[in-house]
Amino acid sequence: MGRLALVLLAGVWLSACQPQGDYQPLWVQIANQSSQRLARVEIQHGNANTQEQITLLQLESGQSRMLALNHQPGQGFSLTVVYADGTSFEMCVGKYIDAPVITEVITDDGLDERAGR
């Protein structure tokens, strides 16, 4: 009987910890279409109550990765890209794109951004 009560209590606690309403993460696909490995890609964003930083490491040329951000679509975020040769760029992206998925395509010339995959 004690185990059943513990399982029920855990279920109630987990359901209470779930985000309320229509919360969905913002999915960001990072696609490396440059000719070199990306040593690091950093995403930073925040609001009045939180600050989040996600660091993606070692993304080979031709590969992509999908990341989930605890952030509302359309609010934008800071993206820093560091290529294997040490060159880097930083820019604000995702602003005014009110879509649940954003693809950031990184090339040798910079960045291309689009809604969806």
Phi and psi in degrees as a GROMACS rama.xvg file:
@    title "Ramachandran Plot"
@    xaxis  label "Phi"
@    yaxis  label "Psi"
@TYPE xy
-63.8293  -38.6253  GLY-2
-66.5627  -40.3263  ARG-3
-62.1301  -42.6746  LEU-4
-64.031  -39.768  ALA-5
-64.5452  -42.7808  LEU-6
-64.511  -43.085  VAL-7
-64.6724  -41.7744  LEU-8
-63.8384  -41.2642  LEU-9
-63.4988  -41.1084  ALA-10
-62.2797  -42.3667  GLY-11
-64.9673  -43.2132  VAL-12
-63.4259  -45.0985  TRP-13
-63.1939  -40.509  LEU-14
-68.8067  -31.5984  SER-15
-71.4334  -25.3439  ALA-16
-84.6906  -9.70211  CYS-17
-72.164  144.13  GLN-18
-58.9078  142.703  PRO-19
-90.7207  154.847  GLN-20
82.2958  -151.866  GLY-21
-96.9495  38.1289  ASP-22
-61.5832  132.074  TYR-23
-140.344  141.564  GLN-24
-70.7267  160.74  PRO-25
-90.985  120.231  LEU-26
-92.4471  128.794  TRP-27
-122.941  120.337  VAL-28
-96.8978  125.542  GLN-29
-102.607  116.906  ILE-30
-115.047  121.161  ALA-31
-93.5536  100.731  ASN-32
-108.979  21.466  GLN-33
-84.9847  174.841  SER-34
-87.8881  -0.0780609  SER-35
-134.4  165.193  GLN-36
-67.3347  143.006  ARG-37
-92.0858  117.953  LEU-38
-69.2316  -38.261  ALA-39
-157.912  141.738  ARG-40
-130.098  124.727  VAL-41
-115.484  135.621  GLU-42
-117.475  127.95  ILE-43
-128.484  137.69  GLN-44
-156.503  164.924  HIS-45
-165.859  176.248  GLY-46
-144.327  -161.922  ASN-47
-64.0526  -24.1339  ALA-48
-115.673  -17.308  ASN-49
-139.834  160.695  THR-50
-137.628  133.309  GLN-51
-133.022  140.989  GLU-52
-131.884  131.053  GLN-53
-119.963  131.046  ILE-54
-117.404  122.27  THR-55
-103.018  132.87  LEU-56
-117.409  143.526  LEU-57
54.0195  68.7312  GLN-58
-101.777  111.432  LEU-59
-70.211  155.821  GLU-60
-57.5255  133.402  SER-61
89.1364  -8.63584  GLY-62
-98.5397  162.015  GLN-63
-142.017  158.072  SER-64
-138.41  146.986  ARG-65
-105.455  130.562  MET-66
-121.539  146.465  LEU-67
-107.061  126.265  ALA-68
-108.978  141.829  LEU-69
-85.373  71.2015  ASN-70
-154.388  144.826  HIS-71
-80.3514  137.341  GLN-72
-57.8159  145.634  PRO-73
90.2326  -9.50104  GLY-74
-89.6291  -13.5098  GLN-75
79.6349  161.463  GLY-76
-157.755  161.896  PHE-77
-90.5565  132.907  SER-78
-122.892  122.609  LEU-79
-116.209  127.276  THR-80
-117.918  128.561  VAL-81
-119.72  115.86  VAL-82
-76.7111  164.349  TYR-83
-60.6049  -29.7107  ALA-84
-81.6627  1.26876  ASP-85
96.7973  -14.745  GLY-86
-69.7734  153.164  THR-87
-150.929  164.426  SER-88
-147.608  157.489  PHE-89
-137.943  138.692  GLU-90
-156.195  160.69  MET-91
-87.6613  127.713  CYS-92
-132.371  167.554  VAL-93
79.2743  -3.77922  GLY-94
-69.38  133.402  LYS-95
70.7713  7.37549  TYR-96
-96.6892  99.0579  ILE-97
-91.4516  67.5291  ASP-98
-133.901  149.604  ALA-99
-74.185  -15.1841  PRO-100
-132.402  131.224  VAL-101
-125.565  137.416  ILE-102
-110.531  126.292  THR-103
-106.576  110.368  GLU-104
-98.2868  115.638  VAL-105
-98.3476  125.395  ILE-106
-121.593  -179.393  THR-107
-67.4045  -24.0555  ASP-108
-95.5998  -4.33242  ASP-109
139.905  -123.798  GLY-110
-140.582  140.624  LEU-111
-124.26  134.76  ASP-112
-123.485  140.663  GLU-113
-151.423  153.237  ARG-114
-77.1594  141.466  ALA-115
89.5825  -172.024  GLY-116
